[in-house]
Amino acid sequence: MPGGIANFLSGLCNELSRRGHKIYVQVNKMPGSEIFDVNQPYKIIRYDLPKRLCSLVIGGYLIKQCIRKRPDIIFLGHVFGTRGFFALLVHWCFRIPYVILIHGGHLPLARVSKTNKIAVFSLLNSAELLIANSQYTSNLLLEKGFSKNKIRILNPGVDTDYFFPLEDKKEIEKIKKQYCQVHTILIVNVARLVPKKNHIKLIEALSEIMKNKKQVKGIIAGDGPERERLEELIASKGLFNEIILIGNVDHMQVRDLMRAADIVALPSILINGHHESFGIVAMEAASCNKPVIVGSKGGQADTVIHGKTGLIVDAENAFEIAKAINGLIENLHMAKQLGVAGRKRVVEKFAWAKSAEKAEKIFQGLMSKST
């Protein structure tokens, strides 16, 4: 499964291209990238080179493009690496503004070493704008001393035409039967198996629920370094058949899982400086009319209005997660209402058209300022 930021950048480039903007993307070559690239409405230049050498080549191409075509704006998808240095160099030489997408994880990582911290904050300070992917990330930037005037919030969008609820009950049952019986309560989690995603507490919560409720099944989609540890935990609780780790899934399988789910539980936490800076999966689930449970720490809280479109819990407490899930199981009518309200909010505020419109206003304001 591609990461949330990769999906964010891809979706934004798609929507802006459809609106008539000319976009060039420079990036490393990845497995299967040829199939992906040919279907995009914007130009992608890839380099099949070692990482450091690739950054140098991308930097050289950027300078060449600035001489030949003079882009209006340079958009950095992350703050680290040699590419940031080239954006700064181009800014000095050609007076072309650059902006940086900040997604929370940049700021804790900047504390790793003094040299890295100096480099990162020099690049941030010289940027024309810092694009925060959530209110939470914006608050982190403010805490670091960056001016409010330098920060703009641009949430990732959701393809609401792809992630939409199925009305045909038979179709929903057909999907659900792939994972459990039709009348079983299906609780779904889609996330990389890493500590901040908090699968241990989720499994503990499901274990407590399953002591009293037999018609409940948990599906966890994703893979990562925590897999073996999670499998051992599930085995220790004797829940081989009740909580299933299904590994990585593709985009269509994610949508199918959302549609089949009764509840989507994504209780991420803050751990060792790592956190969820937004929560695109929560928005995709909401777009499918599903009630979502998220953690109170980090940017996930931006994705839910507590008690109206989903539930926000203290995700460090397995009892609180269990209580929230159990409450929705006991009141499926309320769960459905939360899902419907969630879909409405996503369509009105987080659809890609809304995100692209906001991005246009940000970039147009920047261009008028630089002319």
N, C-alpha and C positions, 0 to 999 in steps of 0.2 A: 504494500500500500504506500503510495507516495505521501510525503509529509504534508502537514497542513499549510505550511508557508509555500511549498511548491505549488499546491493546488490554488492558493490565494493568488500568486503571481500569474499562473496560467489563466485562471478565470478572469482576472483583471485585464490582461493583455487581449484575451478573446473579445471581451465586451468593448474595450476601447477601439479595437480594430474594426469591429462591426459598426462603430459610430464614425468611421472614416479617418481615424488617426493612424499614422504610419509608425509602426513599431518594429525595432530590431532587437532581438534578444541574443546575447552571447553567453554561452554556457558550455560546461563539459559534456562530452559524449557519455551516454548512459546505455545500458542494455535495453534494447527495444525502442530506442529514441527515434529511429527512422520511421517507424509506424506512427508514432505519436506526432512527429513533426509535420508529416505530409498532410495531416488533417487540420492544421492550425491556420487561421487567417492572417497570421503575422509571420515575419521572417525569423527563422532561428538559425544562428551560426554556431555550429558545435565543433569542438576540437578534441580529437582522440589522442591526448597527450597526458603525461604525468601532471599531477595537480599544480605544482609550482610553475612548471614550464607553461602549462595551459594558461595560468593567470598572466604570465608575461606576454604571451601571444595575444590574449584578449586585450590586454592593455595597449599593445601596439596597434591592433585593429581599431580600437577606440580612438586613438590619436588620428589614424588615417581617416576614419569616418568624420571626425570633427573638422579636418582640413577640407574634405571633399563635399560633405553634405551639411555640416554644421547643425547638429540636432538642437532642438529647443531645450530639452531637459535630459539629464542623465539620471536614471532611477537605479539605485543600488538595492538589491534584494536582501543583502546582509552587510554588516559593517566590517567584518574581518577579511583579511587577505590582501594580496597585492593589488587587486582590482580597485579597492578603495583608494590606494595611493595614486593610481592612474586617474581616477575621477578627480582627485584633488589637484593633480598636475594639470589636467585639462581645464579645470576651473581657473587656475592661475594663468594659464597661457591663452585661453580662448574666451574667458569670461562666460563660460557656459555653466549655468547653475546645476547642482546635483542635489538630489534628495535621497534620504535613506529610510527604508522600511525598518522599523524597530519592532521586534516581537518579544520583548521581555527578557528572553534568554541572553541577549547581548550584554545586558548591564551586569548581572552576576558574574558572567564569564570575564568581564573586563577587570575583575579583581584578582584574576589568576596570577598575574605578575605585574610588577610596576611598569615594565617596558610596554607590555600589552595594553595596560590601562592608559598610559600616556598616548599611545598610537590611536587607540579607539576614540578617546575623548577629543583628540586633535581633529580627527576626521568628523566627528559629530559636531564639533563647534564650528567647523568651516562649511558644513552643509547649509544650504539655503533653508531647507525645512527638514524636520524629523517627522516621519509618518508613523504614528503609533497605531497598532492594530486593535487597541481596546482602550477603554478609559483607565483600566488598571495599568497598562503600559505607559500611558500618558502621565499617570500619577507617579510612576517610578522615575520618569524623566524629570518631572518637577522636583522630586526629592533630591535628584542629583544636581539641581541648580540650573537646569535649562529653562530659558524663558518660555512662558506660556505662548508668546507671540511666534515662537519658532516651531511649535508643536501643532500638528493637525491629526485628528483621529479619523482613520479609515478602516472600518471593520471589513473582514473578509465577507464576500458575498456567498449566496447559495443559489444553485440552479433550481429554482422552484418549479420549473417545467419538467425537470428530471426527478427531483425528490418531491413527489406529490402522493397523497393517499389514494389507495385503491378503494373504489366503491363496491366492486364486485366481491361479495362475501366468499363465493366459491374460489375465486382467484387467490384471495388471502389465505383460505384454508389449504389450498394446494401448496403454497409457499411454506406455510407453517408446518405441514406434514413432513417436510424435509428435516425438521429439527425435533418435533415432538408431536404428541396427540393434539387434536384440534382444540379440546377443552382445557388443555394445560395452560397455566399462566406462564408466558415466555418473557424472561427478563434478559435483555441484550446489553452487552458492552462491546464497543469497537474501539480498540486502542492498542498502541505498542505495549509490549509486556516489559515495562520499565517501572522503577519504584514510584515515580511521581503520579503514575496512573492509578496507584492504590488498589491493585487487584487483591492483595492480601486481605484488606479490611472488607472489600466487597464479598469475597469468598466466605469470610467469617460471618458476615451479615446474612448471606444466603443460607449458610449452614444453620443458623438460628431459626430462620423462617421455615426451612424444610423439616425441622423437628416436629412442627405442628401442621404443616401444609404439605401434603404429598403431591398435589397436582401443580407443582412449580418446577420450572427448568431454567437453568442459567446457561447462556451461550456467550462465550468470550471469543471475539474474533481479533486476530492480531498475533504477532510473534515478537520475540525479543529475548534479552538475556535473563529475564525472570522466569522463563517458561518452566525449567526444571524444578525450581523452587515452588512454583504454583501447582505443578502436577503432584509434587510430594504433599503439599498441604491438602489438596483435594483427596488424595489417597488416604491420608491420615484421618480424614473425616468420613471415609467410606462413601464418597459421593461421586464415584466414577461415572455413573449414568445420569446424575442430576446436574452436574456442572461440567460442561464440555468446552475444552480449548480447541477451536477448529482451525487455528493458524491464520495465515494471511488470506485475505479475500479481495476480490477485485471490486470495481466501482458498482457493478450491477448486483453483486452479492451483498454489498453494504446496503443498497437500497432495498433488496429483498428482505434482509434482516430487519430493517427499520419498519417495513410494512407488516411483517409477521409479528413483531414484538407487541407485547401488551405494555411494557415499561422499558425505557432505556435508562440505564444507570451508569453514570460517568463521574464517580466521586473522586476526582483528582485532589492531590494535596501539594503543599509546598514542602520540598525535602532537599536539603543540602544546596539551597539556592536555586533549585530547579522547580519550575512551576508551569502551569498552563496559562499562557498569555492571552488566550481567547477560548475557543471551544467550537470549532467548525462542525464537529460530529454532532454536538448537541443541537446545533441549528439545523442540520440535515434531518435529524430525527424529528424535531419540532415541525419541520416542513412536511413531514409525512403524517402529521396529526398525532404524534406520540408524546405522552407525558415524559418529561426528562427530569432526572435527579442529578444535580451537580454539586461539587464541593464549594465551600464558601471562600476559599483562598484562591487568589490569582484572578485571571481574566474570565474564568468560566462563569462567574456571577453576572457578567455582562449579558450572558446569553439567555437568562431566565428572569422573569418577574415572579418572585416567590409567591406561591399560592394562587397565581393567575395563569401562568403558562408552564409551570413546573414547580419543582421544590429545590431549595438550596439547603444543604445540610452541613454540619460539622463532620467532614469526611474522615477526620482522624479518629472518630468514634464509631466503631462497627455497630453499636447499639442504635445510634442515630440513623445510620444508613438503613438498618433493618426496619426501624420504626417508620421511616419514610416509605420504603417499598411496601411494607405490610399495610400501611394506611391506604395506599392506592389499590392494593389487592382487595382490601375490604370494601372499597368504594370505587368500583370500576366506572360508575357513572361520572364521578368527579374526575377520575383519570382521563376519561374521554373529553370532558369539558376543557381540561388543561391542554390536551393535545390540540383541540380545535382552536383555542385561543393562541396557542403557540404558532400554529400554521399562519394564522391571520397576522401575527406580529412579524414573522419572517417575511411574508409577502410584502408587507407595507414598509419594512425598514431594512431588511437584509437581502432582498433579491439582488442579483448581479446588476440589474439595470439601475438600482438605487445606489449601489457602491460605485459604479462607473460614473454616474452623474455627479456624485460627490467628488470623485477623483478629478473629473474634468474641471470642476470649479476650483479645486486646489491648484491644478496645473495652470489654468488660465490666469488665475490671480498671480501666480509666480511669474508667468511670461509677461504680463502687463507691467509688473514691477521692474523686470529686468530690461525693458525696452526704453 
